[in-house]
């Protein structure tokens, strides 16, 4: 009976080790894929979300300034005609 438990313990240890190796391989594969994807995206000159949001905010501010200047110009033209 002692031999049977020893075999089960060995099998259990083997399965535990196999799961550890599989998890390590999974983590390594994920890291490699992320690195490859980051490199691919960098080669394509994609912008980051932060860069996009910054440019969008700049465009919004410029649009608001243009609207304000247009309103001032329209007011000046109306005043000149009167």
C-alpha positions as CSV (number, residue, x, y, z in Angstrom):
1,X,0.0,0.0,0.0
2,X,2.9,2.3,0.7
3,X,4.2,1.9,-2.9
4,X,0.8,2.9,-4.3
5,X,0.8,6.2,-2.3
6,X,4.4,6.9,-3.4
7,X,3.4,6.5,-7.0
8,X,0.4,8.8,-6.5
9,X,2.6,11.3,-4.8
10,X,5.1,11.2,-7.7
11,X,2.3,11.6,-10.3
12,X,0.9,14.5,-8.3
13,X,4.3,16.1,-8.1
14,X,4.8,15.6,-11.8
15,X,1.4,17.2,-12.6
16,X,2.2,20.1,-10.4
17,X,5.6,20.6,-12.1
18,X,3.9,20.3,-15.5
19,X,1.4,23.0,-14.6
20,X,4.2,25.3,-13.4
21,X,6.1,24.9,-16.7
22,X,2.9,25.5,-18.7
23,X,2.1,28.7,-16.8
24,X,5.7,29.9,-17.3
25,X,5.5,29.1,-21.1
26,X,2.1,31.0,-21.2
27,X,3.6,34.0,-19.6
28,X,6.6,34.0,-21.9
29,X,4.4,33.6,-25.0
30,X,2.2,36.5,-23.8
31,X,5.3,38.7,-23.3
32,X,6.7,37.8,-26.7
33,X,3.4,38.5,-28.4
34,X,3.0,41.9,-26.7
35,X,6.5,42.8,-27.6
36,X,6.0,41.8,-31.2
37,X,2.7,43.7,-31.4
38,X,4.3,46.8,-29.8
39,X,7.1,46.7,-32.4
40,X,4.6,46.2,-35.2
41,X,2.5,49.2,-34.1
42,X,5.6,51.4,-33.7
43,X,6.7,50.6,-37.2
44,X,3.2,51.7,-38.5
45,X,3.5,55.2,-36.8
46,X,0.3,54.7,-34.9
47,X,-0.3,57.3,-32.2
48,X,-0.9,56.5,-28.6
49,X,-4.2,57.4,-26.9
50,X,-2.5,60.1,-24.9
51,X,-1.1,61.7,-28.1
52,X,-4.5,61.5,-29.8
53,X,-6.2,63.1,-26.8
54,X,-3.6,65.9,-26.6
55,X,-4.0,66.8,-30.3
56,X,-7.8,66.6,-30.0
57,X,-7.7,69.0,-27.1
58,X,-5.5,71.4,-29.1
59,X,-7.8,71.3,-32.1
60,X,-10.8,72.0,-29.8
61,X,-9.1,75.0,-28.3
62,X,-8.1,76.3,-31.7
63,X,-11.7,75.9,-32.9
64,X,-13.0,77.8,-29.9
65,X,-10.4,80.6,-30.5
66,X,-11.4,80.8,-34.2
67,X,-15.1,81.1,-33.2
68,X,-14.3,83.9,-30.8
69,X,-12.2,85.7,-33.4
70,X,-14.9,85.3,-36.0
71,X,-17.5,86.7,-33.6
72,X,-15.2,89.7,-32.9
73,X,-14.6,90.3,-36.6
74,X,-18.4,90.1,-37.4
75,X,-19.0,92.6,-34.6
76,X,-16.4,95.0,-36.0
77,X,-17.8,94.7,-39.5
78,X,-21.3,95.4,-38.2
79,X,-20.0,98.4,-36.3
80,X,-18.2,99.7,-39.4
81,X,-21.3,99.4,-41.6
82,X,-23.4,101.3,-39.0
